[in-house]
Amino acid sequence: MPRTAINVLGGLLQECGRDPLTGYYRDGCCNTGEGDFGLHLVCAIVTEEFLQFSRDHGNDLTTPAPQFGFKGLQPGDRWCLCVSRWKEAFDAGVAPAVDLNATHISALEWVNLADLKSHAAG
Protein backbone atom coordinates (compact mmCIF):
# COMPACT_ATOMS: atom_id res chain seq x y z
CA MET A 1 0.00 0.00 0.00
CA PRO A 2 1.51 3.34 -1.03
CA ARG A 3 2.13 5.79 1.79
CA THR A 4 3.00 8.84 -0.32
CA ALA A 5 0.53 8.69 -3.18
CA ILE A 6 -0.06 11.67 -5.49
CA ASN A 7 -3.39 13.38 -6.16
CA VAL A 8 -4.80 14.56 -9.51
CA LEU A 9 -3.34 18.04 -8.94
CA GLY A 10 0.19 16.69 -8.48
CA GLY A 11 0.36 17.14 -4.71
CA LEU A 12 0.39 14.59 -1.92
CA LEU A 13 -2.83 12.60 -1.67
CA GLN A 14 -4.93 14.00 1.18
CA GLU A 15 -7.34 12.11 3.40
CA CYS A 16 -10.85 11.64 2.00
CA GLY A 17 -12.80 10.68 5.11
CA ARG A 18 -12.87 8.80 8.40
CA ASP A 19 -16.58 8.96 9.30
CA PRO A 20 -17.44 6.70 7.66
CA LEU A 21 -13.96 5.27 7.23
CA THR A 22 -13.35 5.06 3.50
CA GLY A 23 -10.77 3.80 1.03
CA TYR A 24 -10.03 0.37 -0.36
CA TYR A 25 -7.61 -0.13 2.54
CA ARG A 26 -9.99 1.59 5.01
CA ASP A 27 -7.25 4.08 5.80
CA GLY A 28 -9.33 7.18 5.05
CA CYS A 29 -7.54 7.75 1.72
CA CYS A 30 -8.30 6.83 -1.88
CA ASN A 31 -5.12 4.75 -2.13
CA THR A 32 -5.00 1.88 -4.57
CA GLY A 33 -2.86 -1.15 -5.14
CA GLU A 34 -2.87 -4.83 -5.91
CA GLY A 35 -6.30 -6.30 -5.38
CA ASP A 36 -8.22 -3.04 -5.80
CA PHE A 37 -10.02 -4.24 -8.91
CA GLY A 38 -12.71 -1.58 -8.50
CA LEU A 39 -10.13 1.23 -8.46
CA HIS A 40 -11.51 3.23 -5.51
CA LEU A 41 -9.75 6.43 -6.61
CA VAL A 42 -12.26 9.29 -6.56
CA CYS A 43 -12.95 11.11 -3.30
CA ALA A 44 -16.59 12.11 -3.67
CA ILE A 45 -19.08 13.94 -1.49
CA VAL A 46 -22.13 11.81 -2.18
CA THR A 47 -25.59 13.20 -2.90
CA GLU A 48 -29.04 11.63 -2.69
CA GLU A 49 -29.22 11.74 -6.49
CA PHE A 50 -25.93 9.86 -6.83
CA LEU A 51 -26.83 7.32 -4.14
CA GLN A 52 -30.08 6.55 -5.98
CA PHE A 53 -28.17 6.26 -9.28
CA SER A 54 -25.69 3.85 -7.70
CA ARG A 55 -28.51 1.79 -6.13
CA ASP A 56 -30.30 1.64 -9.50
CA HIS A 57 -27.06 0.37 -11.08
CA GLY A 58 -26.51 -2.48 -8.64
CA ASN A 59 -24.43 -0.92 -5.87
CA ASP A 60 -26.52 0.06 -2.86
CA LEU A 61 -24.29 2.28 -0.75
CA THR A 62 -27.05 3.27 1.68
CA THR A 63 -27.90 -0.07 3.29
CA PRO A 64 -25.79 -0.86 6.35
CA ALA A 65 -23.62 -3.98 6.23
CA PRO A 66 -22.56 -4.42 9.87
CA GLN A 67 -20.59 -7.57 9.06
CA PHE A 68 -18.19 -5.28 7.15
CA GLY A 69 -18.35 -2.40 9.62
CA PHE A 70 -20.33 -0.35 7.08
CA LYS A 71 -23.13 1.83 8.41
CA GLY A 72 -24.39 2.94 4.99
CA LEU A 73 -23.82 6.28 3.31
CA GLN A 74 -25.93 9.40 3.62
CA PRO A 75 -25.87 12.55 1.49
CA GLY A 76 -22.86 14.64 2.42
CA ASP A 77 -20.65 11.67 3.34
CA ARG A 78 -17.19 11.53 1.78
CA TRP A 79 -16.40 8.21 0.08
CA CYS A 80 -13.74 6.75 -2.21
CA LEU A 81 -15.73 5.79 -5.29
CA CYS A 82 -14.74 3.41 -8.03
CA VAL A 83 -13.57 5.62 -10.86
CA SER A 84 -15.79 3.74 -13.35
CA ARG A 85 -18.91 4.44 -11.25
CA TRP A 86 -18.02 8.15 -10.99
CA LYS A 87 -17.57 8.24 -14.79
CA GLU A 88 -20.94 6.50 -15.32
CA ALA A 89 -22.59 9.04 -13.03
CA PHE A 90 -20.80 11.89 -14.81
CA ASP A 91 -22.03 10.65 -18.19
CA ALA A 92 -25.58 10.42 -16.74
CA GLY A 93 -25.39 13.95 -15.30
CA VAL A 94 -25.49 12.88 -11.63
CA ALA A 95 -21.82 12.80 -10.62
CA PRO A 96 -21.17 13.93 -7.05
CA ALA A 97 -18.68 16.64 -6.13
CA VAL A 98 -15.03 15.61 -5.94
CA ASP A 99 -12.25 16.55 -3.53
CA LEU A 100 -9.38 16.92 -6.00
CA ASN A 101 -6.73 16.92 -3.27
CA ALA A 102 -7.98 13.52 -2.06
CA THR A 103 -8.51 11.92 -5.51
CA HIS A 104 -5.71 9.58 -6.59
CA ILE A 105 -3.72 10.53 -9.70
CA SER A 106 -4.51 7.13 -11.26
CA ALA A 107 -8.07 8.37 -11.79
CA LEU A 108 -6.69 10.35 -14.74
CA GLU A 109 -6.25 7.08 -16.63
CA TRP A 110 -10.07 6.84 -16.77
CA VAL A 111 -11.42 10.40 -16.57
CA ASN A 112 -9.97 13.72 -17.61
CA LEU A 113 -8.94 16.42 -15.19
CA ALA A 114 -11.32 18.97 -16.72
CA ASP A 115 -14.30 16.72 -15.92
CA LEU A 116 -13.09 16.25 -12.35
CA LYS A 117 -12.47 19.99 -11.98
CA SER A 118 -15.98 20.72 -13.25
CA HIS A 119 -17.23 18.83 -10.17
CA ALA A 120 -14.65 20.09 -7.68
CA ALA A 121 -15.96 20.52 -4.15
CA GLY A 122 -16.00 24.13 -3.08
Sequence and secondary structure as in RCSB ss.txt:
>XXXX:A:sequence
MPRTAINVLGGLLQECGRDPLTGYYRDGCCNTGEGDFGLHLVCAIVTEEFLQFSRDHGNDLTTPAPQFGFKGLQP
GDRWCLCVSRWKEAFDAGVAPAVDLNATHISALEWVNLADLKSHAAG
>XXXX:A:secstr
  SS BBTTSSB     BTTB STTSSSS    TT TT EEEEEE  HHHHHHHHHTT   SS BGGGTB    T
T EEEEEHHHHHHHHHTT   EE GGGSBGGGGGTS HHHHHTTB  
